[in-house]
Amino acid sequence: MISATLNFLSPDYISAALGQRLLGLVLGLLVVVYANSVPKALAPLLQIRCDPAAEQAMRPIHRHRLVLGGVAYAVTWLIAPLESAAVLSPACWAPPCCWSWPASAGAC
């Protein structure tokens, strides 16, 4: 099974453009999985710099923003022309990250 998959991903069967699109899609989905799971983990109380209740209240907001950014990154690699996907995909992912930062600074 694994060797058949790796054989399919060889340059004989897949073009360079499709390889770039698949890589962008996988990276976007990796961000989605990571952004959805990490904020759910509880931090030790000794590492929290502000009110624990305020920090726990901010975690779902960060999670939703980062998941939407990862989805936008993956979708951009799927539908945008290849020449502009490399420019548009970080532009779709960066705003949710930047919007999350000021919100967390105000909670502490």
DRENTORKOL-3810 file (N, C-alpha, C; in nm, 4 decimals):
REM DRENTORKOL-3810
@n.u->0.0817; n.v->-0.1191; n.w->0.0000; ca.u->0.0000; ca.v->0.0000; ca.w->0.0000; c.u->0.0866; c.v->0.1263; c.w->0.0000
@n.u->0.1850; n.v->0.1287; n.w->0.0881; ca.u->0.2706; ca.v->0.2476; ca.w->0.0976; c.u->0.3568; c.v->0.2611; c.w->-0.0268
@n.u->0.4104; n.v->0.1512; n.w->-0.0748; ca.u->0.4945; ca.v->0.1589; ca.w->-0.1946; c.u->0.4131; c.v->0.2006; c.w->-0.3169
@n.u->0.2869; n.v->0.1588; n.w->-0.3235; ca.u->0.2019; ca.v->0.2006; ca.w->-0.4351; c.u->0.1750; c.v->0.3504; c.w->-0.4287
@n.u->0.1545; n.v->0.4026; n.w->-0.3084; ca.u->0.1319; ca.v->0.5461; ca.w->-0.2924; c.u->0.2566; c.v->0.6243; c.w->-0.3296
@n.u->0.3717; n.v->0.5796; n.w->-0.2823; ca.u->0.4964; ca.v->0.6484; ca.w->-0.3163; c.u->0.5271; c.v->0.6380; c.w->-0.4648
@n.u->0.4932; n.v->0.5281; n.w->-0.5248; ca.u->0.5127; ca.v->0.5121; ca.w->-0.6688; c.u->0.4232; c.v->0.6092; c.w->-0.7451
@n.u->0.2999; n.v->0.6279; n.w->-0.6974; ca.u->0.2086; ca.v->0.7230; ca.w->-0.7616; c.u->0.2600; c.v->0.8664; c.w->-0.7506
@n.u->0.3296; n.v->0.8987; n.w->-0.6419; ca.u->0.3798; ca.v->1.0340; ca.w->-0.6228; c.u->0.5128; c.v->1.0602; c.w->-0.6929
@n.u->0.5616; n.v->0.9655; n.w->-0.7675; ca.u->0.6864; ca.v->0.9845; ca.w->-0.8400; c.u->0.6635; c.v->1.0792; c.w->-0.9580
@n.u->0.7709; n.v->1.1393; n.w->-1.0108; ca.u->0.7560; ca.v->1.2327; ca.w->-1.1236; c.u->0.6998; c.v->1.1694; c.w->-1.2501
@n.u->0.6973; n.v->1.0369; n.w->-1.2568; ca.u->0.6406; ca.v->0.9715; ca.w->-1.3749; c.u->0.4900; c.v->0.9897; c.w->-1.3827
@n.u->0.4235; n.v->0.9980; n.w->-1.2687; ca.u->0.2777; ca.v->1.0041; ca.w->-1.2643; c.u->0.2222; c.v->1.1420; c.w->-1.2284
@n.u->0.3015; n.v->1.2235; n.w->-1.1660; ca.u->0.2503; ca.v->1.3516; ca.w->-1.1162; c.u->0.3380; c.v->1.4643; c.w->-1.1699
@n.u->0.2760; n.v->1.5721; n.w->-1.2118; ca.u->0.3519; ca.v->1.6852; ca.w->-1.2660; c.u->0.4045; c.v->1.7724; c.w->-1.1519
@n.u->0.4971; n.v->1.8604; n.w->-1.1857; ca.u->0.5544; ca.v->1.9498; ca.w->-1.0848; c.u->0.4483; c.v->2.0461; c.w->-1.0312
@n.u->0.3591; n.v->2.0918; n.w->-1.1174; ca.u->0.2540; ca.v->2.1840; ca.w->-1.0736; c.u->0.1579; c.v->2.1165; c.w->-0.9764
@n.u->0.1201; n.v->1.9943; n.w->-1.0069; ca.u->0.0311; ca.v->1.9216; ca.w->-0.9166; c.u->0.1013; c.v->1.8904; c.w->-0.7854
@n.u->0.2305; n.v->1.8643; n.w->-0.7908; ca.u->0.3077; ca.v->1.8420; ca.w->-0.6690; c.u->0.3091; c.v->1.9641; c.w->-0.5798
@n.u->0.3242; n.v->2.0828; n.w->-0.6395; ca.u->0.3203; ca.v->2.2060; ca.w->-0.5607; c.u->0.1826; c.v->2.2267; c.w->-0.4994
@n.u->0.0786; n.v->2.2007; n.w->-0.5753; ca.u->-0.0578; ca.v->2.2150; ca.w->-0.5222; c.u->-0.0837; c.v->2.1176; c.w->-0.4073
@n.u->-0.0392; n.v->1.9937; n.w->-0.4231; ca.u->-0.0582; ca.v->1.8958; ca.w->-0.3164; c.u->0.0197; c.v->1.9339; c.w->-0.1913
@n.u->0.1404; n.v->1.9862; n.w->-0.2083; ca.u->0.2186; ca.v->2.0299; ca.w->-0.0935; c.u->0.1497; c.v->2.1448; c.w->-0.0208
@n.u->0.0983; n.v->2.2428; n.w->-0.0943; ca.u->0.0246; ca.v->2.3525; ca.w->-0.0325; c.u->-0.1004; c.v->2.3048; c.w->0.0394
@n.u->-0.1702; n.v->2.2093; n.w->-0.0208; ca.u->-0.2894; ca.v->2.1531; ca.w->0.0424; c.u->-0.2540; c.v->2.0804; c.w->0.1715
@n.u->-0.1495; n.v->2.0005; n.w->0.1684; ca.u->-0.1090; ca.v->1.9268; ca.w->0.2886; c.u->-0.0634; c.v->2.0217; c.w->0.3979
@n.u->0.0111; n.v->2.1257; n.w->0.3634; ca.u->0.0542; ca.v->2.2228; ca.w->0.4644; c.u->-0.0647; c.v->2.2959; c.w->0.5251
@n.u->-0.1620; n.v->2.3332; n.w->0.4438; ca.u->-0.2813; ca.v->2.3988; ca.w->0.4961; c.u->-0.3602; c.v->2.3084; c.w->0.5887
@n.u->-0.3740; n.v->2.1813; n.w->0.5516; ca.u->-0.4453; ca.v->2.0873; ca.w->0.6375; c.u->-0.3674; c.v->2.0578; c.w->0.7653
@n.u->-0.2348; n.v->2.0598; n.w->0.7578; ca.u->-0.1533; ca.v->2.0434; ca.w->0.8776; c.u->-0.1752; c.v->2.1595; c.w->0.9739
@n.u->-0.1832; n.v->2.2804; n.w->0.9222; ca.u->-0.2127; ca.v->2.3969; ca.w->1.0067; c.u->-0.3504; c.v->2.3824; c.w->1.0708
@n.u->-0.4480; n.v->2.3331; n.w->0.9951; ca.u->-0.5828; ca.v->2.3148; ca.w->1.0492; c.u->-0.5811; c.v->2.2157; c.w->1.1649
@n.u->-0.5155; n.v->2.1026; n.w->1.1464; ca.u->-0.5111; ca.v->2.0010; ca.w->1.2526; c.u->-0.4370; c.v->2.0539; c.w->1.3749
@n.u->-0.3236; n.v->2.1181; n.w->1.3535; ca.u->-0.2442; ca.v->2.1712; ca.w->1.4637; c.u->-0.3182; c.v->2.2827; c.w->1.5368
@n.u->-0.3790; n.v->2.3735; n.w->1.4614; ca.u->-0.4490; ca.v->2.4868; ca.w->1.5235; c.u->-0.5739; c.v->2.4420; c.w->1.5968
@n.u->-0.6316; n.v->2.3303; n.w->1.5566; ca.u->-0.7515; ca.v->2.2817; ca.w->1.6244; c.u->-0.7166; c.v->2.2055; c.w->1.7516
@n.u->-0.6008; n.v->2.1416; n.w->1.7572; ca.u->-0.5701; ca.v->2.0575; ca.w->1.8724; c.u->-0.4893; c.v->2.1283; c.w->1.9809
@n.u->-0.3975; n.v->2.2143; n.w->1.9454; ca.u->-0.3088; ca.v->2.2742; ca.w->2.0450; c.u->-0.3817; c.v->2.3663; c.w->2.1428
@n.u->-0.4719; n.v->2.4544; n.w->2.1011; ca.u->-0.5380; ca.v->2.5402; ca.w->2.2012; c.u->-0.6257; c.v->2.4632; c.w->2.2995
@n.u->-0.6613; n.v->2.3401; n.w->2.2687; ca.u->-0.7425; ca.v->2.2612; ca.w->2.3602; c.u->-0.6614; c.v->2.2062; c.w->2.4766
@n.u->-0.5290; n.v->2.1999; n.w->2.4628; ca.u->-0.4433; ca.v->2.1485; ca.w->2.5690; c.u->-0.4306; c.v->2.2538; c.w->2.6792
@n.u->-0.4442; n.v->2.2107; n.w->2.8013; ca.u->-0.4347; ca.v->2.3029; ca.w->2.9140; c.u->-0.2892; c.v->2.3269; c.w->2.9495
@n.u->-0.2555; n.v->2.4521; n.w->2.9751; ca.u->-0.1204; ca.v->2.4882; ca.w->3.0169; c.u->-0.1120; c.v->2.4798; c.w->3.1697
@n.u->0.0062; n.v->2.4449; n.w->3.2226; ca.u->0.0208; ca.v->2.4459; ca.w->3.3679; c.u->-0.0003; c.v->2.5868; c.w->3.4244
@n.u->-0.0605; n.v->2.5945; n.w->3.5397; ca.u->-0.0924; ca.v->2.7249; ca.w->3.5979; c.u->0.0319; c.v->2.8088; c.w->3.6247
@n.u->0.1455; n.v->2.7457; n.w->3.6478; ca.u->0.2675; ca.v->2.8222; ca.w->3.6735; c.u->0.3178; c.v->2.8941; c.w->3.5487
@n.u->0.2806; n.v->2.8478; n.w->3.4303; ca.u->0.3265; ca.v->2.9102; ca.w->3.3061; c.u->0.2327; c.v->3.0193; c.w->3.2564
@n.u->0.1168; n.v->3.0315; n.w->3.3145; ca.u->0.0194; ca.v->3.1307; ca.w->3.2697; c.u->0.0553; c.v->3.2659; c.w->3.3308
@n.u->0.0641; n.v->3.3689; n.w->3.2458; ca.u->0.1048; ca.v->3.5012; ca.w->3.2916; c.u->-0.0122; c.v->3.5879; c.w->3.3348
@n.u->-0.1349; n.v->3.5487; n.w->3.3031; ca.u->-0.2494; ca.v->3.6320; ca.w->3.3358; c.u->-0.3573; c.v->3.5467; c.w->3.4016
@n.u->-0.4739; n.v->3.5998; n.w->3.4136; ca.u->-0.5852; ca.v->3.5296; ca.w->3.4760; c.u->-0.6161; c.v->3.4013; c.w->3.3979
@n.u->-0.6162; n.v->3.2847; n.w->3.4622; ca.u->-0.6423; ca.v->3.1599; ca.w->3.3899; c.u->-0.7786; c.v->3.1574; c.w->3.3216
@n.u->-0.8783; n.v->3.2179; n.w->3.3817; ca.u->-1.0103; ca.v->3.2193; ca.w->3.3189; c.u->-1.0096; c.v->3.3019; c.w->3.1906
@n.u->-0.9387; n.v->3.4139; n.w->3.1926; ca.u->-0.9302; ca.v->3.4979; ca.w->3.0723; c.u->-0.8542; c.v->3.4257; c.w->2.9612
@n.u->-0.7496; n.v->3.3552; n.w->2.9988; ca.u->-0.6732; ca.v->3.2833; ca.w->2.8963; c.u->-0.7556; c.v->3.1697; c.w->2.8363
@n.u->-0.8269; n.v->3.0970; n.w->2.9188; ca.u->-0.9102; ca.v->2.9885; ca.w->2.8681; c.u->-1.0240; c.v->3.0410; c.w->2.7816
@n.u->-1.0717; n.v->3.1599; n.w->2.8105; ca.u->-1.1781; ca.v->3.2188; ca.w->2.7294; c.u->-1.1279; c.v->3.2607; c.w->2.5914
@n.u->-0.9984; n.v->3.2929; n.w->2.5806; ca.u->-0.9426; ca.v->3.3378; ca.w->2.4535; c.u->-0.9034; c.v->3.2213; c.w->2.3620
@n.u->-0.8819; n.v->3.1040; n.w->2.4169; ca.u->-0.8344; ca.v->2.9914; ca.w->2.3369; c.u->-0.9294; c.v->2.9518; c.w->2.2237
@n.u->-1.0610; n.v->2.9440; n.w->2.2434; ca.u->-1.1474; ca.v->2.9096; ca.w->2.1291; c.u->-1.1422; c.v->3.0136; c.w->2.0172
@n.u->-1.1259; n.v->3.1392; n.w->2.0547; ca.u->-1.1176; ca.v->3.2454; ca.w->1.9536; c.u->-0.9930; c.v->3.2256; c.w->1.8680
@n.u->-0.8792; n.v->3.2001; n.w->1.9329; ca.u->-0.7555; ca.v->3.1760; ca.w->1.8574; c.u->-0.7695; c.v->3.0521; c.w->1.7704
@n.u->-0.8285; n.v->2.9478; n.w->1.8260; ca.u->-0.8428; ca.v->2.8237; ca.w->1.7509; c.u->-0.9253; c.v->2.8448; c.w->1.6245
@n.u->-1.0378; n.v->2.9124; n.w->1.6372; ca.u->-1.1234; ca.v->2.9340; ca.w->1.5196; c.u->-1.0534; c.v->3.0183; c.w->1.4141
@n.u->-0.9841; n.v->3.1211; n.w->1.4577; ca.u->-0.9148; ca.v->3.2067; ca.w->1.3609; c.u->-0.8045; c.v->3.1324; c.w->1.2878
@n.u->-0.7273; n.v->3.0541; n.w->1.3600; ca.u->-0.6179; ca.v->2.9822; ca.w->1.2956; c.u->-0.6688; c.v->2.8686; c.w->1.2071
@n.u->-0.7758; n.v->2.8030; n.w->1.2460; ca.u->-0.8337; ca.v->2.6986; ca.w->1.1604; c.u->-0.8849; c.v->2.7599; c.w->1.0307
@n.u->-0.9541; n.v->2.8718; n.w->1.0396; ca.u->-1.0023; ca.v->2.9380; ca.w->0.9180; c.u->-0.8865; c.v->2.9834; c.w->0.8294
@n.u->-0.7785; n.v->3.0286; n.w->0.8908; ca.u->-0.6607; ca.v->3.0660; ca.w->0.8133; c.u->-0.5987; c.v->2.9466; c.w->0.7417
@n.u->-0.5920; n.v->2.8317; n.w->0.8090; ca.u->-0.5401; ca.v->2.7109; ca.w->0.7446; c.u->-0.6284; c.v->2.6632; c.w->0.6312
@n.u->-0.7600; n.v->2.6724; n.w->0.6500; ca.u->-0.8534; ca.v->2.6342; ca.w->0.5431; c.u->-0.8368; c.v->2.7283; c.w->0.4237
@n.u->-0.8246; n.v->2.8577; n.w->0.4508; ca.u->-0.8052; ca.v->2.9536; ca.w->0.3416; c.u->-0.6740; c.v->2.9267; c.w->0.2676
@n.u->-0.5693; n.v->2.8896; n.w->0.3411; ca.u->-0.4406; ca.v->2.8569; ca.w->0.2796; c.u->-0.4551; c.v->2.7368; c.w->0.1860
@n.u->-0.5206; n.v->2.6305; n.w->0.2345; ca.u->-0.5365; ca.v->2.5094; ca.w->0.1537; c.u->-0.6246; c.v->2.5347; c.w->0.0318
@n.u->-0.7333; n.v->2.6064; n.w->0.0494; ca.u->-0.8241; ca.v->2.6343; ca.w->-0.0622; c.u->-0.7559; c.v->2.7229; c.w->-0.1661
@n.u->-0.6735; n.v->2.8151; n.w->-0.1217; ca.u->-0.6012; ca.v->2.9009; ca.w->-0.2154; c.u->-0.5103; c.v->2.8177; c.w->-0.3049
@n.u->-0.4422; n.v->2.7193; n.w->-0.2468; ca.u->-0.3563; ca.v->2.6340; ca.w->-0.3286; c.u->-0.4372; c.v->2.5482; c.w->-0.4235
@n.u->-0.5614; n.v->2.5183; n.w->-0.3911; ca.u->-0.6441; ca.v->2.4357; ca.w->-0.4788; c.u->-0.7022; c.v->2.5133; c.w->-0.5965
@n.u->-0.7492; n.v->2.6371; n.w->-0.5724; ca.u->-0.8255; ca.v->2.7062; ca.w->-0.6765; c.u->-0.7518; c.v->2.8209; c.w->-0.7445
@n.u->-0.6494; n.v->2.8775; n.w->-0.6813; ca.u->-0.5806; ca.v->2.9919; ca.w->-0.7409; c.u->-0.4857; c.v->2.9444; c.w->-0.8509
@n.u->-0.4603; n.v->3.0297; n.w->-0.9498; ca.u->-0.3580; ca.v->2.9948; ca.w->-1.0491; c.u->-0.2232; c.v->2.9737; c.w->-0.9797
@n.u->-0.1463; n.v->2.8818; n.w->-1.0292; ca.u->-0.0227; ca.v->2.8413; ca.w->-0.9621; c.u->0.0753; c.v->2.9576; c.w->-0.9456
@n.u->0.0775; n.v->3.0481; n.w->-1.0424; ca.u->0.1699; ca.v->3.1617; ca.w->-1.0346; c.u->0.1362; c.v->3.2543; c.w->-0.9175
@n.u->0.0087; n.v->3.2686; n.w->-0.8863; ca.u->-0.0304; ca.v->3.3593; ca.w->-0.7790; c.u->-0.0615; c.v->3.2873; c.w->-0.6478
@n.u->-0.0655; n.v->3.1558; n.w->-0.6470; ca.u->-0.0975; ca.v->3.0830; ca.w->-0.5239; c.u->0.0105; c.v->3.1013; c.w->-0.4183
@n.u->0.1359; n.v->3.1095; n.w->-0.4607; ca.u->0.2442; ca.v->3.1284; ca.w->-0.3645; c.u->0.2378; c.v->3.2643; c.w->-0.2968
@n.u->0.1782; n.v->3.3633; n.w->-0.3630; ca.u->0.1643; ca.v->3.4971; ca.w->-0.3047; c.u->0.0346; c.v->3.5091; c.w->-0.2255
@n.u->-0.0725; n.v->3.4520; n.w->-0.2773; ca.u->-0.2035; ca.v->3.4657; ca.w->-0.2131; c.u->-0.2194; c.v->3.3805; c.w->-0.0876
@n.u->-0.1580; n.v->3.2626; n.w->-0.0852; ca.u->-0.1800; ca.v->3.1727; ca.w->0.0287; c.u->-0.1280; c.v->3.2291; c.w->0.1609
@n.u->-0.0071; n.v->3.2869; n.w->0.1694; ca.u->0.0315; ca.v->3.3493; ca.w->0.2963; c.u->-0.0544; c.v->3.4716; c.w->0.3286
@n.u->-0.1025; n.v->3.5400; n.w->0.2264; ca.u->-0.1888; ca.v->3.6557; ca.w->0.2513; c.u->-0.3229; c.v->3.6135; c.w->0.3099
@n.u->-0.3673; n.v->3.4904; n.w->0.2806; ca.u->-0.4915; ca.v->3.4397; ca.w->0.3394; c.u->-0.4701; c.v->3.3876; c.w->0.4801
@n.u->-0.3492; n.v->3.3423; n.w->0.5115; ca.u->-0.3243; ca.v->3.2812; ca.w->0.6406; c.u->-0.2757; c.v->3.3823; c.w->0.7446
@n.u->-0.2054; n.v->3.4856; n.w->0.7033; ca.u->-0.1469; ca.v->3.5811; ca.w->0.7977; c.u->-0.2494; c.v->3.6654; c.w->0.8733
@n.u->-0.3557; n.v->3.7163; n.w->0.8110; ca.u->-0.4487; ca.v->3.8003; ca.w->0.8885; c.u->-0.5109; c.v->3.7322; c.w->1.0103
@n.u->-0.5534; n.v->3.6059; n.w->1.0034; ca.u->-0.6052; ca.v->3.5449; ca.w->1.1263; c.u->-0.5016; c.v->3.5368; c.w->1.2369
@n.u->-0.3753; n.v->3.5151; n.w->1.2012; ca.u->-0.2700; ca.v->3.5111; ca.w->1.3031; c.u->-0.2496; c.v->3.6485; c.w->1.3648
@n.u->-0.2516; n.v->3.7517; n.w->1.2828; ca.u->-0.2314; ca.v->3.8874; ca.w->1.3336; c.u->-0.3516; c.v->3.9345; c.w->1.4150
@n.u->-0.4711; n.v->3.8931; n.w->1.3774; ca.u->-0.5899; ca.v->3.9320; ca.w->1.4534; c.u->-0.5937; c.v->3.8654; c.w->1.5898
@n.u->-0.5311; n.v->3.7488; n.w->1.6031; ca.u->-0.5317; ca.v->3.6788; ca.w->1.7298; c.u->-0.4371; c.v->3.7446; c.w->1.8304
@n.u->-0.3305; n.v->3.8049; n.w->1.7832; ca.u->-0.2308; ca.v->3.8591; ca.w->1.8734; c.u->-0.2816; c.v->3.9742; c.w->1.9611
@n.u->-0.3440; n.v->4.0803; n.w->1.9071; ca.u->-0.3903; ca.v->4.1879; ca.w->1.9942; c.u->-0.4974; c.v->4.1424; c.w->2.0926
@n.u->-0.5799; n.v->4.0454; n.w->2.0537; ca.u->-0.6845; ca.v->4.0000; ca.w->2.1446; c.u->-0.6241; c.v->3.9329; c.w->2.2669
@n.u->-0.5173; n.v->3.8569; n.w->2.2488; ca.u->-0.4570; ca.v->3.7888; ca.w->2.3633; c.u->-0.3791; c.v->3.8866; c.w->2.4497
@n.u->-0.3235; n.v->3.9915; n.w->2.3906; ca.u->-0.2487; ca.v->4.0890; ca.w->2.4691; c.u->-0.3407; c.v->4.1677; c.w->2.5626
@n.u->-0.4651; n.v->4.1893; n.w->2.5186; ca.u->-0.5574; ca.v->4.2637; ca.w->2.6029; c.u->-0.6138; c.v->4.1814; c.w->2.7176
@n.u->-0.6050; n.v->4.0494; n.w->2.7087; ca.u->-0.6613; ca.v->3.9650; ca.w->2.8135; c.u->-0.5707; c.v->3.9555; c.w->2.9340
@n.u->-0.4420; n.v->3.9835; n.w->2.9191; ca.u->-0.3479; ca.v->3.9691; ca.w->3.0309; c.u->-0.3307; c.v->4.0968; c.w->3.1068
END
